[in-house]
Amino acid sequence: MKLPIYQVDAFTSEVFGGNPAAVCPLEEWIDDAKMQAIAAENSLSETAFFAKEGDHYKLRWFTPACEVNLCGHATLASAFIYMNKLEPAQRSIQFETRSGRLVVRREGELLAMDLPALPPWNVPAIPADLRNGLDLAPKALLQVQDNYFAIYQNEEEILRVKPNSAMLGKLHPFGVCITAPGNHSDFVSRYFAPSYGIQEDPVTGSTHCSLTPYWSQRLNKQKLHAFQVSARRGELWCEMAGDRVIVRGKAALYLEGSILL
């Protein structure tokens, strides 16, 4: 069996930046064990699989260790492949996912993802493993679903943090996002999820479902410009739209080929 595979750098205009995701368009679904094995073999933070079902496409995301409920950069990458390789005349695509219906539209050079807004809430006490997993103590801690959001004072602190992956891994199923006001953007962030096989994610679209409502309220702005300041860096344009978040970004194709099973 031969399956198509693409590798796309999401949230960047050039290869070697942003967050790389593997994308496998399928004519029909293969079994979960094979998808998980492909994701492990790819050794990227996410591998996306999508297949047509009726008038829409179903989309699933796998880390090297497990399937996840939401992944922004692999959704952007999947839409990029659909609108640039599979159906270049189309300007939008609708995905059915574990997180509901997600629509991605082309807006000039940008792809705009319509994602659920997930406002975080305050955590009164910082868990010991999180406190020991971050060498610089945050000024506040927030939570939503299976993510913690550690709030810092400035971008310099975000860049200084050296995570202890062994300690942060004990927080499973929680990942940890750290964030602060940016020097050249509204806010910056980094994201760690070692228990999912991701020591540091280069750019994390899904965390911006929570970062956007938090910074929108704090800064009193509907439209926000964000950088994820990992080694690869990524740029995002975010907007509050009621109970939804619009996350915009660019993408670049790095690789296309075939998987032989």
KEKOLTOR-531722 format. One record per atom (N, C-alpha, C): residue in three letters; x, y, z. Coordinates in pm, whole numbers, padded with zeros to 5 digits, always signed. Example, Ala and Ser with C-alpha at 12.3 -4.5 7.8 and 13.67 -1.06 7.14 Angstrom:
BEGIN
ala+01319-00569+00780/ala+01230-00450+00780/ala+01320-00330+00780/ser+01285-00225+00708/ser+01367-00106+00714/ser+01290+00003+00787/
***
This chain:
BEGIN
met+00085-00119+00000/met+00000+00000+00000/met+00088+00124+00000/lys+00050+00224-00080/lys+00123+00350-00087/lys+00030+00464-00045/leu+00074+00544+00053/leu-00005+00657+00102/leu+00070+00787+00077/pro+00001+00892+00034/pro+00068+01020+00017/pro+00101+01083+00152/ile+00211+01154+00157/ile+00249+01226+00278/ile+00313+01359+00239/tyr+00278+01461+00313/tyr+00337+01594+00296/tyr+00389+01640+00432/gln+00490+01725+00429/gln+00534+01791+00552/gln+00527+01941+00529/val+00453+02008+00615/val+00424+02150+00601/val+00473+02224+00725/asp+00543+02334+00705/asp+00580+02422+00816/asp+00469+02525+00834/ala+00401+02518+00947/ala+00284+02603+00972/ala+00321+02723+01057/phe+00249+02832+01034/phe+00269+02959+01104/phe+00403+03022+01070/thr+00441+03008+00944/thr+00561+03071+00892/thr+00545+03084+00741/ser+00618+03176+00681/ser+00615+03192+00536/ser+00731+03121+00468/glu+00825+03066+00547/glu+00944+03003+00491/glu+00969+02869+00558/val+01024+02773+00483/val+01060+02645+00543/val+01169+02664+00647/phe+01174+02568+00738/phe+01267+02567+00852/phe+01223+02660+00965/gly+01106+02721+00951/gly+01048+02800+01059/gly+00915+02742+01099/gly+00847+02805+01194/gly+00715+02760+01235/gly+00716+02619+01292/asn+00604+02550+01276/asn+00588+02416+01334/asn+00564+02315+01224/pro+00653+02216+01208/pro+00633+02116+01103/pro+00525+02015+01141/ala+00437+01987+01048/ala+00335+01884+01066/ala+00335+01794+00944/ala+00317+01666+00966/ala+00297+01573+00856/ala+00148+01565+00826/val+00114+01556+00698/val-00026+01550+00655/val-00042+01432+00561/cys-00137+01344+00593/cys-00165+01226+00511/cys-00311+01228+00466/pro-00341+01274+00344/pro-00478+01262+00293/pro-00505+01116+00257/leu-00620+01066+00299/leu-00654+00926+00277/leu-00778+00914+00189/glu-00778+00813+00103/glu-00900+00782+00029/glu-00998+00706+00116/glu-00945+00626+00208/glu-01027+00559+00308/glu-00942+00540+00433/trp-01008+00524+00547/trp-00935+00517+00673/trp-00856+00388+00685/ile-00738+00399+00741/ile-00660+00282+00780/ile-00677+00264+00931/asp-00632+00153+00987/asp-00660+00129+01128/asp-00575+00219+01217/asp-00625+00240+01338/asp-00564+00335+01431/asp-00419+00299+01462/ala-00388+00171+01474/ala-00252+00130+01508/ala-00154+00174+01400/lys-00195+00165+01273/lys-00107+00209+01164/lys-00089+00361+01168/met-00195+00434+01195/met-00182+00580+01203/met-00089+00620+01317/gln-00103+00552+01431/gln-00015+00582+01543/gln+00130+00546+01510/ala+00150+00435+01441/ala+00286+00395+01404/ala+00348+00495+01305/ile+00268+00545+01212/ile+00317+00646+01117/ile+00357+00772+01192/ala+00273+00815+01286/ala+00305+00935+01364/ala+00435+00916+01443/ala+00453+00798+01502/ala+00576+00771+01577/ala+00697+00772+01484/glu+00680+00712+01366/glu+00790+00707+01269/glu+00826+00847+01219/asn+00725+00933+01200/asn+00751+01070+01155/asn+00826+01150+01261/ser+00800+01120+01388/ser+00868+01186+01500/ser+00853+01337+01495/leu+00735+01384+01452/leu+00699+01525+01457/leu+00595+01543+01567/ser+00575+01666+01609/ser+00479+01687+01718/ser+00339+01640+01679/glu+00304+01653+01550/glu+00172+01606+01505/glu+00179+01549+01364/thr+00102+01444+01343/thr+00073+01394+01209/thr-00078+01395+01193/ala-00126+01459+01086/ala-00270+01470+01061/ala-00311+01374+00950/phe-00428+01313+00969/phe-00489+01227+00869/phe-00629+01281+00841/phe-00664+01293+00713/phe-00802+01331+00683/phe-00854+01253+00564/ala-00986+01228+00567/ala-01053+01153+00461/ala-01193+01209+00443/lys-01244+01202+00321/lys-01377+01256+00292/lys-01484+01162+00345/glu-01584+01222+00411/glu-01701+01149+00459/glu-01824+01231+00422/gly-01895+01191+00318/gly-02011+01267+00273/gly-01969+01400+00214/asp-02026+01511+00267/asp-01995+01643+00212/asp-01888+01716+00291/his-01817+01646+00378/his-01712+01709+00458/his-01594+01614+00471/tyr-01493+01660+00541/tyr-01376+01576+00567/tyr-01363+01555+00718/lys-01326+01434+00755/lys-01294+01405+00895/lys-01144+01416+00912/leu-01103+01481+01022/leu-00962+01509+01048/leu-00925+01455+01185/arg-00811+01384+01192/arg-00760+01331+01319/arg-00612+01367+01332/trp-00568+01383+01458/trp-00431+01425+01485/trp-00364+01326+01581/phe-00240+01291+01552/phe-00163+01199+01636/phe-00026+01260+01668/thr+00011+01261+01796/thr+00149+01287+01836/thr+00226+01156+01819/pro+00357+01155+01845/pro+00429+01027+01841/pro+00380+00927+01945/ala+00305+00975+02047/ala+00262+00886+02155/ala+00114+00854+02157/cys+00028+00946+02106/cys-00117+00923+02119/cys-00196+01016+02029/glu-00326+00988+02017/glu-00418+01076+01946/glu-00459+01189+02039/val-00479+01310+01983/val-00516+01425+02064/val-00648+01484+02016/asn-00706+01569+02102/asn-00839+01624+02074/asn-00839+01748+01985/leu-00728+01821+01983/leu-00723+01944+01904/leu-00579+01978+01872/cys-00553+02012+01748/cys-00420+02058+01706/cys-00437+02166+01601/gly-00392+02285+01633/gly-00409+02397+01541/gly-00315+02392+01422/his-00185+02370+01448/his-00090+02382+01336/his-00109+02270+01234/ala-00147+02150+01279/ala-00171+02041+01183/ala-00302+02061+01108/thr-00398+02134+01168/thr-00520+02171+01095/thr-00487+02271+00985/leu-00406+02372+01020/leu-00362+02469+00920/leu-00286+02399+00807/ala-00198+02306+00844/ala-00120+02233+00743/ala-00210+02149+00654/ser-00310+02085+00712/ser-00403+02002+00633/ser-00482+02087+00534/ala-00529+02203+00581/ala-00602+02293+00492/ala-00512+02346+00381/phe-00387+02372+00414/phe-00290+02419+00314/phe-00275+02314+00203/ile-00261+02188+00240/ile-00248+02081+00140/ile-00374+02068+00057/tyr-00489+02073+00121/tyr-00616+02062+00049/tyr-00630+02173-00054/met-00601+02299-00014/met-00625+02413-00102/met-00510+02443-00197/asn-00396+02377-00178/asn-00283+02401-00268/asn-00246+02280-00352/lys-00276+02159-00305/lys-00238+02039-00377/lys-00356+01958-00428/leu-00462+01948-00349/leu-00573+01860-00384/leu-00684+01933-00459/glu-00725+02048-00409/glu-00835+02124-00468/glu-00798+02273-00471/pro-00706+02312-00559/pro-00657+02451-00558/pro-00763+02556-00592/ala-00876+02515-00650/ala-00982+02612-00679/ala-01066+02644-00556/gln-01056+02561-00453/gln-01136+02582-00333/gln-01073+02686-00241/arg-01157+02761-00173/arg-01108+02867-00082/arg-01141+02837+00063/ser-01199+02720+00090/ser-01227+02683+00229/ser-01243+02532+00238/ile-01233+02482+00359/ile-01258+02341+00385/ile-01318+02328+00524/gln-01406+02231+00538/gln-01472+02204+00666/gln-01427+02068+00716/phe-01372+02065+00837/phe-01327+01941+00899/phe-01419+01906+01015/glu-01455+01778+01027/glu-01520+01728+01146/glu-01413+01661+01232/thr-01408+01699+01360/thr-01300+01654+01447/thr-01353+01620+01586/arg-01263+01575+01672/arg-01298+01551+01812/arg-01340+01681+01882/ser-01298+01794+01830/ser-01334+01924+01889/ser-01445+01992+01810/gly-01523+01913+01737/gly-01635+01969+01662/gly-01595+02009+01520/arg-01679+02089+01460/arg-01657+02131+01321/arg-01559+02247+01317/leu-01454+02232+01236/leu-01353+02336+01220/leu-01349+02376+01074/val-01360+02507+01048/val-01357+02559+00912/val-01230+02641+00894/val-01162+02618+00783/val-01043+02696+00748/val-01069+02763+00615/arg-01041+02895+00609/arg-01064+02973+00487/arg-00935+03041+00443/arg-00923+03057+00313/arg-00811+03131+00257/arg-00843+03280+00262/glu-00753+03360+00317/glu-00767+03506+00321/glu-00637+03567+00270/gly-00627+03582+00138/gly-00504+03633+00079/gly-00390+03534+00104/glu-00282+03579+00164/glu-00168+03492+00194/glu-00189+03410+00321/leu-00295+03442+00395/leu-00319+03376+00523/leu-00425+03268+00511/leu-00416+03171+00601/leu-00524+03076+00623/leu-00585+03107+00758/ala-00717+03117+00764/ala-00789+03155+00886/ala-00866+03035+00939/met-00831+02992+01061/met-00899+02880+01126/met-01002+02932+01224/asp-01121+02878+01218/asp-01230+02910+01310/asp-01230+02803+01418/leu-01185+02839+01540/leu-01167+02744+01649/leu-01251+02782+01770/pro-01280+02689+01858/pro-01358+02724+01978/pro-01274+02808+02075/ala-01336+02909+02134/ala-01271+02987+02240/ala-01279+02908+02370/leu-01165+02896+02438/leu-01158+02820+02563/leu-01096+02908+02671/pro-01174+03000+02729/pro-01117+03091+02828/pro-01065+03016+02950/pro-00944+03047+02996/pro-00889+02979+03113/pro-00939+03039+03243/trp-00923+02964+03353/trp-00962+03014+03485/trp-00842+03007+03579/asn-00848+03082+03686/asn-00737+03090+03782/asn-00720+02960+03860/val-00596+02924+03885/val-00561+02811+03971/val-00505+02868+04100/pro-00567+02842+04215/pro-00523+02907+04339/pro-00386+02864+04388/ala-00348+02739+04362/ala-00219+02689+04411/ala-00144+02622+04296/ile-00015+02652+04283/ile+00067+02595+04177/ile+00108+02454+04216/pro+00077+02353+04133/pro+00119+02215+04165/pro+00270+02205+04182/ala+00312+02118+04272/ala+00455+02105+04303/ala+00536+02065+04179/asp+00483+01974+04098/asp+00559+01930+03981/asp+00574+02042+03879/leu+00475+02130+03871/leu+00488+02244+03780/leu+00588+02344+03837/arg+00580+02369+03966/arg+00674+02461+04031/arg+00818+02412+04014/asn+00839+02280+04027/asn+00972+02224+04011/asn+01012+02207+03865/gly+00914+02208+03776/gly+00941+02190+03634/gly+00978+02316+03561/leu+00953+02431+03623/leu+00989+02560+03564/leu+01088+02628+03656/asp+01205+02662+03605/asp+01310+02716+03692/asp+01284+02860+03733/leu+01185+02923+03671/leu+01147+03061+03705/leu+01000+03060+03743/ala+00969+03104+03864/ala+00831+03097+03913/ala+00741+03196+03839/pro+00622+03152+03795/pro+00530+03246+03731/pro+00460+03334+03834/lys+00404+03444+03786/lys+00331+03535+03875/lys+00187+03488+03896/ala+00136+03404+03805/ala+00000+03350+03818/ala-00010+03224+03735/leu-00112+03142+03767/leu-00134+03017+03692/leu-00281+03006+03656/leu-00308+02972+03530/leu-00442+02951+03479/leu-00454+02808+03428/gln-00578+02764+03406/gln-00602+02628+03358/gln-00722+02628+03265/val-00716+02541+03164/val-00833+02509+03084/val-00813+02368+03029/gln-00916+02285+03044/gln-00909+02146+03000/gln-00779+02084+03048/asp-00695+02035+02956/asp-00573+01966+02998/asp-00447+02049+02975/asn-00458+02179+02996/asn-00342+02267+02984/asn-00335+02365+03101/tyr-00214+02387+03150/tyr-00185+02496+03243/tyr-00126+02613+03164/phe-00157+02734+03210/phe-00103+02856+03149/phe-00034+02937+03258/ala+00100+02942+03251/ala+00179+03014+03350/ala+00207+03155+03298/ile+00170+03254+03379/ile+00178+03394+03337/ile+00307+03456+03391/tyr+00383+03520+03302/tyr+00508+03586+03339/tyr+00499+03736+03308/gln+00601+03809+03352/gln+00596+03955+03342/gln+00634+04009+03205/asn+00729+03943+03137/asn+00777+04000+03011/asn+00837+03890+02922/glu+00867+03927+02799/glu+00920+03833+02701/glu+01056+03777+02743/glu+01137+03859+02809/glu+01268+03814+02853/glu+01257+03695+02948/glu+01159+03697+03036/glu+01140+03585+03127/glu+01099+03459+03050/ile+01013+03475+02951/ile+00971+03359+02871/ile+01092+03295+02803/leu+01182+03376+02752/leu+01300+03324+02684/leu+01397+03259+02781/arg+01397+03305+02907/arg+01492+03253+03007/arg+01451+03117+03064/val+01322+03085+03061/val+01274+02963+03126/val+01341+02840+03066/lys+01393+02753+03154/lys+01449+02624+03113/lys+01366+02514+03178/pro+01280+02449+03101/pro+01188+02350+03159/pro+01260+02222+03200/asn+01210+02160+03306/asn+01254+02028+03347/asn+01149+01930+03295/ser+01181+01863+03184/ser+01082+01779+03116/ser+01035+01663+03202/ala+01125+01608+03284/ala+01087+01496+03370/ala+00979+01538+03469/met+00993+01656+03526/met+00894+01706+03622/met+00764+01742+03550/leu+00773+01811+03439/leu+00651+01851+03367/leu+00577+01729+03314/gly+00650+01623+03283/gly+00586+01501+03235/gly+00497+01437+03340/lys+00526+01461+03469/lys+00445+01406+03577/lys+00307+01471+03585/leu+00288+01582+03516/leu+00160+01652+03519/leu+00056+01591+03425/his+00094+01488+03350/his+00002+01427+03253/his-00138+01405+03314/pro-00244+01444+03241/pro-00252+01478+03099/pro-00228+01624+03065/phe-00175+01702+03158/phe-00160+01846+03135/phe-00032+01878+03056/gly-00045+01970+02960/gly+00068+02039+02900/gly+00083+02172+02970/val+00194+02241+02945/val+00222+02368+03012/val+00258+02474+02909/cys+00180+02580+02907/cys+00207+02697+02823/cys+00256+02811+02913/ile+00360+02878+02872/ile+00405+02998+02945/ile+00385+03117+02853/thr+00346+03230+02909/thr+00309+03345+02826/thr+00334+03476+02899/ala+00355+03583+02821/ala+00380+03716+02875/ala+00357+03819+02766/pro+00347+03948+02802/pro+00342+04051+02698/pro+00467+04045+02611/gly+00451+04074+02481/gly+00564+04068+02389/gly+00629+04203+02369/asn+00753+04200+02324/asn+00825+04325+02293/asn+00781+04383+02159/his+00752+04295+02063/his+00713+04340+01930/his+00581+04278+01887/ser+00504+04234+01982/ser+00373+04175+01957/ser+00288+04195+02081/asp+00161+04160+02073/asp+00075+04173+02190/asp+00114+04075+02300/phe+00148+03952+02260/phe+00192+03855+02361/phe+00281+03749+02294/val+00357+03681+02379/val+00442+03570+02334/val+00411+03449+02419/ser+00456+03332+02372/ser+00431+03209+02446/ser+00535+03104+02409/arg+00540+02999+02492/arg+00609+02873+02463/arg+00521+02762+02519/tyr+00540+02638+02470/tyr+00453+02529+02513/tyr+00532+02399+02527/phe+00508+02329+02640/phe+00578+02205+02671/phe+00476+02095+02701/ala+00495+01977+02639/ala+00406+01864+02664/ala+00487+01735+02658/pro+00583+01717+02749/pro+00672+01600+02741/pro+00600+01466+02755/ser+00488+01462+02827/ser+00419+01333+02844/ser+00352+01288+02715/tyr+00340+01379+02616/tyr+00285+01344+02485/tyr+00395+01324+02381/gly+00519+01320+02426/gly+00631+01306+02334/gly+00676+01437+02273/ile+00633+01550+02331/ile+00668+01682+02278/ile+00742+01761+02386/gln+00875+01767+02376/gln+00952+01840+02477/gln+00916+01988+02475/glu+00926+02049+02356/glu+00877+02186+02336/glu+00818+02194+02196/asp+00693+02237+02188/asp+00625+02249+02060/asp+00668+02380+01994/pro+00710+02378+01867/pro+00756+02502+01803/pro+00648+02611+01796/val+00527+02573+01755/val+00414+02669+01750/val+00287+02590+01776/thr+00203+02638+01866/thr+00087+02561+01912/thr-00041+02640+01886/gly-00108+02606+01777/gly-00231+02678+01744/gly-00339+02661+01849/ser-00352+02539+01905/ser-00462+02512+01998/ser-00453+02594+02127/thr-00332+02622+02177/thr-00323+02701+02300/thr-00375+02844+02278/his-00375+02888+02153/his-00424+03024+02126/his-00576+03033+02135/cys-00644+02918+02147/cys-00787+02920+02179/cys-00810+02974+02320/ser-00709+02962+02406/ser-00717+03014+02543/ser-00636+03142+02560/leu-00520+03149+02493/leu-00438+03270+02502/leu-00513+03391+02447/thr-00587+03370+02339/thr-00657+03484+02277/thr-00762+03544+02369/pro-00855+03466+02428/pro-00951+03529+02520/pro-00884+03591+02643/tyr-00777+03527+02693/tyr-00709+03584+02810/tyr-00647+03719+02777/trp-00567+03725+02669/trp-00500+03851+02636/trp-00597+03954+02579/ser-00704+03909+02513/ser-00805+04002+02465/ser-00869+04078+02580/gln-00903+04005+02686/gln-00962+04070+02803/gln-00860+04157+02877/arg-00740+04106+02892/arg-00637+04181+02966/arg-00595+04308+02894/leu-00583+04302+02761/leu-00538+04417+02683/leu-00653+04499+02625/asn-00777+04447+02641/asn-00895+04514+02587/asn-00884+04533+02436/lys-00846+04424+02367/lys-00832+04425+02221/lys-00899+04302+02164/gln-00966+04316+02050/gln-01028+04201+01983/gln-00930+04130+01892/lys-00840+04207+01829/lys-00743+04151+01737/lys-00605+04159+01800/leu-00532+04047+01795/leu-00404+04038+01862/leu-00299+03977+01770/his-00177+04024+01786/his-00063+03972+01711/his+00024+03895+01809/ala+00060+03771+01773/ala+00130+03684+01868/ala+00251+03619+01804/phe+00352+03593+01887/phe+00467+03512+01849/phe+00482+03399+01948/gln+00511+03279+01897/gln+00555+03171+01984/gln+00708+03167+01970/val+00777+03194+02080/val+00920+03223+02073/val+01004+03099+02101/ser+00970+02988+02036/ser+01054+02868+02036/ser+01175+02896+01947/ala+01263+02796+01935/ala+01380+02813+01848/ala+01340+02838+01704/arg+01229+02776+01657/arg+01185+02792+01519/arg+01097+02916+01501/arg+01034+02961+01606/arg+00946+03078+01608/arg+00827+03061+01513/gly+00716+03121+01554/gly+00597+03121+01471/gly+00517+03248+01495/glu+00447+03291+01391/glu+00371+03416+01397/glu+00224+03386+01373/leu+00138+03444+01458/leu-00006+03420+01450/leu-00080+03553+01464/trp-00192+03562+01392/trp-00283+03675+01406/trp-00415+03620+01459/cys-00455+03664+01577/cys-00569+03604+01647/cys-00680+03708+01665/glu-00803+03661+01667/glu-00917+03752+01681/glu-01029+03683+01757/met-01086+03754+01853/met-01205+03705+01922/met-01327+03726+01833/ala-01413+03624+01824/ala-01535+03632+01745/ala-01646+03563+01823/gly-01695+03629+01927/gly-01797+03570+02014/gly-01738+03456+02093/asp-01796+03336+02078/asp-01744+03219+02148/asp-01646+03140+02062/arg-01593+03205+01958/arg-01495+03144+01869/arg-01368+03229+01867/val-01261+03166+01824/val-01133+03235+01804/val-01090+03211+01659/ile-01057+03318+01589/ile-01002+03306+01454/ile-00850+03316+01466/val-00783+03211+01425/val-00637+03208+01430/val-00586+03203+01286/arg-00508+03303+01249/arg-00458+03315+01112/arg-00307+03293+01109/gly-00263+03232+00999/gly-00121+03210+00983/gly-00087+03171+00840/lys+00042+03167+00812/lys+00092+03125+00682/lys+00146+02983+00692/ala+00182+02926+00578/ala+00239+02791+00578/ala+00329+02776+00457/ala+00425+02683+00468/ala+00519+02656+00359/ala+00537+02506+00344/leu+00534+02458+00220/leu+00551+02315+00194/leu+00699+02281+00195/tyr+00735+02181+00275/tyr+00875+02137+00286/tyr+00900+02007+00208/leu+00803+01914+00212/leu+00828+01781+00159/leu+00700+01719+00107/glu+00711+01640+00001/glu+00599+01556-00043/glu+00654+01423-00092/gly+00579+01316-00062/gly+00628+01185-00100/gly+00524+01078-00072/ser+00571+00956-00047/ser+00481+00844-00025/ser+00529+00760+00093/ile+00432+00703+00163/ile+00459+00604+00268/ile+00431+00468+00207/leu+00522+00374+00227/leu+00505+00239+00176/leu+00471+00146+00291/leu+00352+00089+00289/leu+00307+00000+00397/leu+00294-00143+00345/
***
